Amino acid sequence: MAIIALTGGIASGKSTVARRLAELGAYVISADELVRQSQRAGSPTLAAIEKRFGLGVIGSDGELDRAALGRIVFDDAVARADLEAIVHPAIGSEFASQVETIQGSDPRAIIIYDIPLLVETNRVNDFDGVIVLTCDPQIRHDRLVLLRGMSSEEAQSRIDAQASERDRISVADWTVDSSESIDATIAQTDVIWAELTTAYRV
């Protein structure tokens, strides 16, 4: 079994690459999905978030209001650290559980962990390899504005809050340049999958 991290800046195309790897036979675990699962209504994690940040981060449906929480923690390092201290243990536990389940059913599994903040959380050494999506920040900015409806200022602040392209590339075992077409991105992904299966499915 191998666990490979997949990372890249916001709007770099991680979802496209993750979907393709899943089609090819990888087991894909999404850090964002683990976060959502850990914070669902009625969970101990959501209760801890409510206790720390107040009822204003809970929607009328009892679910987390992610936008409201995001506004609190985005520019507040202390609040963000408090949130991470609440959420990360729950994510780690769920990740370990999913890995154990996969390994039990397929000892030769190649697991792809889609983890946007790999560099920022200093977790590079936790994995057997790292795939980094590279994409010009201006292209990512334009995608956020055109496809996600962000203002130019909001898009730039999201990009600036993450690690730089240089920092991500420095930890890469494989890179995918997602600045061109989806077909080109998928073709590069296919090459990496062939290398992964050669290395880890012997």
C-alpha positions in Angstrom: 0.0 0.0 0.0 1.1 3.5 -0.7 -0.4 6.9 0.4 0.3 9.7 -1.9 -0.5 13.4 -1.2 -2.2 15.4 -3.9 -1.9 19.2 -3.4 -2.0 22.5 -5.2 -3.2 26.0 -4.8 -6.8 27.0 -4.8 -8.4 26.6 -8.3 -5.4 24.7 -9.5 -7.6 21.7 -10.6 -7.1 19.2 -7.8 -10.6 17.9 -8.2 -10.0 17.1 -11.9 -6.9 15.2 -11.1 -8.4 13.4 -8.1 -11.4 12.2 -10.2 -9.1 10.9 -12.9 -6.9 9.0 -10.4 -10.1 7.5 -9.0 -11.2 6.4 -12.5 -7.8 4.8 -13.0 -8.1 2.8 -9.7 -6.8 4.9 -6.9 -8.6 5.2 -3.6 -9.1 9.0 -3.1 -9.6 10.5 0.3 -10.5 14.2 0.4 -9.3 16.3 3.3 -12.1 18.8 2.6 -14.7 16.0 2.8 -13.2 14.7 6.1 -13.6 18.3 7.4 -17.2 18.3 6.4 -17.9 14.9 7.9 -16.2 15.8 11.2 -18.2 19.0 11.5 -21.7 17.7 10.7 -24.7 18.5 12.9 -24.6 16.7 16.2 -20.9 15.9 16.1 -18.6 16.6 19.1 -16.4 18.7 16.8 -19.3 21.0 15.8 -20.2 21.3 19.5 -16.6 22.4 20.3 -16.7 24.9 17.4 -19.9 26.4 18.7 -18.5 26.6 22.2 -15.4 28.5 21.0 -16.9 30.7 18.3 -20.6 31.1 19.3 -24.0 30.5 17.9 -23.3 32.9 15.0 -21.4 30.1 13.2 -24.3 27.7 13.3 -27.0 27.9 10.6 -30.8 27.6 11.2 -30.5 24.0 10.0 -28.1 23.2 12.8 -25.2 22.8 10.4 -22.0 24.8 10.4 -22.2 28.1 8.6 -18.8 27.8 6.9 -18.9 31.3 5.4 -19.5 32.9 8.9 -16.7 30.8 10.4 -14.4 31.6 7.5 -14.9 35.3 8.1 -13.9 34.9 11.7 -10.7 32.9 11.2 -9.4 34.1 7.8 -7.5 37.1 9.1 -7.2 36.0 12.8 -4.3 33.7 13.4 -5.3 32.9 17.0 -8.8 32.0 16.0 -7.5 29.9 13.1 -5.2 28.1 15.4 -8.0 27.4 17.9 -10.1 26.0 15.0 -7.3 23.8 13.8 -6.8 22.4 17.4 -10.5 21.4 17.4 -10.7 20.0 13.9 -7.4 18.3 13.2 -7.6 15.5 15.7 -11.1 14.5 14.4 -9.8 14.6 10.8 -6.8 12.5 11.7 -8.9 9.9 13.4 -11.3 9.6 10.4 -8.4 9.5 7.9 -6.7 6.7 9.8 -10.0 4.8 9.9 -10.5 5.1 6.2 -7.0 4.0 5.4 -7.4 1.0 7.7 -10.6 0.0 5.9 -9.0 0.4 2.5 -5.9 -1.6 3.4 -8.0 -4.4 4.8 -9.8 -4.8 1.5 -6.9 -4.1 -0.8 -3.3 -4.5 0.6 -1.9 -3.2 -2.7 -4.0 -0.1 -2.7 -2.7 3.3 -3.8 -4.4 5.9 -1.8 -4.5 9.5 -2.9 -5.0 12.0 -0.2 -6.3 15.3 -1.6 -4.9 17.8 0.9 -4.8 21.4 -0.2 -2.8 22.7 2.8 -0.1 20.0 2.7 2.8 22.5 2.8 1.1 24.9 5.2 0.6 22.1 7.7 4.1 20.7 7.4 2.8 17.2 6.6 5.0 16.4 3.6 6.9 13.7 5.4 3.7 11.8 6.3 3.3 10.4 2.8 5.1 8.1 0.4 5.1 10.8 -2.3 3.7 14.1 -3.3 1.9 15.2 -6.5 1.8 18.9 -6.9 -0.5 20.8 -9.3 1.2 23.8 -10.7 -0.7 26.7 -12.3 0.1 30.3 -12.8 -1.4 32.4 -10.0 -3.0 34.8 -12.5 -4.8 31.9 -14.1 -6.0 30.6 -10.7 -7.2 34.2 -9.9 -9.2 34.4 -13.1 -10.8 31.0 -12.5 -11.9 32.1 -9.0 -13.4 35.3 -10.4 -15.0 33.7 -13.5 -16.0 30.3 -12.2 -16.6 30.9 -8.5 -17.9 34.4 -8.6 -15.3 35.9 -6.2 -14.3 39.5 -6.4 -10.8 40.1 -7.7 -9.7 41.2 -4.2 -11.1 38.1 -2.5 -9.6 35.8 -5.1 -6.1 37.4 -4.6 -6.4 37.2 -0.8 -7.2 33.5 -1.0 -4.2 32.9 -3.2 -1.9 35.0 -1.0 -3.0 33.1 2.1 -1.6 29.8 0.8 1.9 28.6 0.2 3.7 29.9 -2.9 4.0 27.9 -6.1 7.8 27.7 -5.4 7.2 26.2 -2.0 4.8 23.6 -3.3 7.1 22.6 -6.2 10.0 22.2 -3.8 8.3 19.2 -2.1 7.0 17.6 -5.3 7.8 14.1 -6.5 5.5 14.6 -9.5 4.1 17.8 -10.9 1.0 18.4 -13.1 0.8 21.7 -15.0 -2.9 22.5 -15.0 -2.6 25.8 -16.7 -3.6 24.5 -20.1 -6.5 22.2 -21.2 -8.3 19.6 -19.1 -7.1 17.0 -21.6 -3.5 18.0 -21.1 -4.0 17.8 -17.3 -5.5 14.3 -17.6 -2.7 13.1 -19.9 -0.1 14.2 -17.3 -2.1 12.5 -14.6 -2.2 9.2 -16.6 1.6 9.3 -16.8 1.9 9.7 -13.1 -0.5 6.9 -12.4 1.5 4.5 -14.6 4.6 5.4 -12.6 2.7 4.9 -9.3 1.4 1.4 -10.3 4.9 0.4 -11.5 6.4 1.5 -8.2 3.8 0.3 -5.7 1.9 -2.6 -7.3 4.8 -5.0 -7.9 
